[in-house]
Amino acid sequence: MTALTLRVARPVSDLKRSRELYRLGLGLEVVGAFEDHQGFNGVMLGKAGVPWHLEFTQCTSHPVGPSPTPEDLLVLYLPDRDMWQLTCQQMIQAGFKPVDSFNPYWQQQGQTFQDYDGYRTVLQCQQWPQV
């Protein structure tokens, strides 16, 4: 089977702000960007060697506003407690707001953060897959 790459695409209200928030909070790098591609601007953030990245977009002709629910989650597993704590601190310093999880499971070994558009990211201090 060919290796898959995952892209999570989200419309945002402020492209530059989202880029900086996730770059600083999660330590991601800009891996691609585009302007005025059939009415869309966007930026992709990820890390070298990781088979996933985030894409943030804005439609210039027909704006699409963010509409996340409390259960639309981006969950990242950080099994090393020191790295997890450091990343949680980076999220707060970058401008993410710590929030209670809608599903209490995510608070047992993790912390949920919300960006200014209402998108939620869970940093889970746990190994995945479970060994």
C-alpha positions in Angstrom: 0.0 0.0 0.0 1.2 3.5 -0.8 1.9 5.6 2.2 -0.8 8.1 3.0 -0.4 11.7 3.9 -3.1 13.4 6.0 -4.1 17.0 5.5 -6.5 18.6 7.9 -8.0 21.7 6.1 -9.8 24.4 8.0 -11.2 27.8 7.0 -10.0 30.6 9.3 -10.9 34.2 9.9 -7.3 35.4 9.8 -4.8 33.5 7.8 -1.6 35.2 9.2 -2.8 34.9 12.8 -3.6 31.2 12.4 -0.2 30.6 10.8 1.6 32.2 13.7 -0.6 30.7 16.4 0.0 27.1 15.2 3.6 27.7 14.3 4.5 29.0 17.7 2.1 26.8 19.7 3.0 23.5 18.1 6.4 24.3 16.7 5.2 23.7 13.1 6.8 25.0 10.0 5.4 26.4 6.8 5.5 23.6 4.3 3.5 25.3 1.6 1.4 28.3 0.8 -0.7 29.7 -2.1 -2.4 33.0 -3.0 -5.4 33.6 -5.2 -5.7 30.0 -6.3 -9.2 30.1 -7.8 -10.3 32.5 -5.1 -8.5 30.9 -2.2 -5.4 31.8 -0.1 -3.9 29.2 2.1 -0.9 28.0 4.1 0.2 24.5 5.1 2.0 23.8 8.4 3.8 20.6 9.4 7.1 19.1 10.1 9.7 17.4 7.9 9.2 13.6 8.0 5.7 13.7 9.5 3.0 12.3 7.2 0.4 15.0 8.1 0.0 18.7 7.9 -2.6 21.4 8.6 -4.0 23.7 6.0 -5.6 27.0 6.8 -7.6 28.7 4.0 -9.5 31.9 3.3 -11.9 32.2 0.3 -11.7 35.7 -1.1 -14.8 35.4 -3.3 -17.3 33.7 -1.0 -15.9 33.9 2.6 -16.5 30.7 4.6 -16.4 31.3 8.3 -15.1 28.7 10.8 -17.9 26.6 12.4 -16.3 24.1 14.7 -18.1 22.2 17.4 -16.6 21.3 20.8 -16.1 17.8 19.5 -14.2 18.8 16.3 -10.7 18.0 17.7 -7.2 17.8 16.5 -5.6 15.3 18.9 -1.8 15.1 19.2 -0.1 12.5 21.4 3.0 13.5 23.3 4.0 10.6 25.5 7.0 12.3 27.1 5.7 14.3 30.1 8.4 17.0 29.9 7.7 17.6 26.1 4.0 17.6 26.8 4.3 20.2 29.6 6.6 22.4 27.4 4.2 22.2 24.5 1.2 23.1 26.7 3.2 26.2 27.9 4.0 27.0 24.2 0.3 26.8 23.3 -0.6 29.3 26.1 2.2 31.6 25.2 1.2 31.6 21.5 -2.3 32.6 22.4 -4.3 29.4 22.7 -6.9 29.4 25.5 -7.0 26.3 27.8 -10.6 25.0 27.9 -12.4 22.1 29.6 -13.0 19.3 27.1 -16.6 18.6 26.1 -15.7 14.9 26.5 -14.1 14.5 30.0 -11.9 11.6 28.6 -9.5 14.1 27.1 -8.8 15.7 30.5 -7.7 12.5 32.2 -4.2 12.6 30.5 -4.4 15.7 28.4 -5.2 19.4 28.0 -7.6 20.9 25.5 -6.8 24.3 23.9 -9.0 26.5 21.7 -7.9 29.0 19.1 -9.7 32.3 18.4 -11.9 30.7 15.7 -13.1 28.0 18.2 -11.0 25.1 16.8 -9.8 22.8 19.5 -6.5 21.0 19.9 -6.0 18.3 22.5 -2.4 17.6 23.7 -2.6 14.1 25.1 0.2 12.9 27.4 0.0 9.3 26.2 1.5 6.9 23.7 -0.4 6.1 20.5 -0.9 3.4 19.5 -1.1 1.9 22.9 1.8 -0.5 23.5 
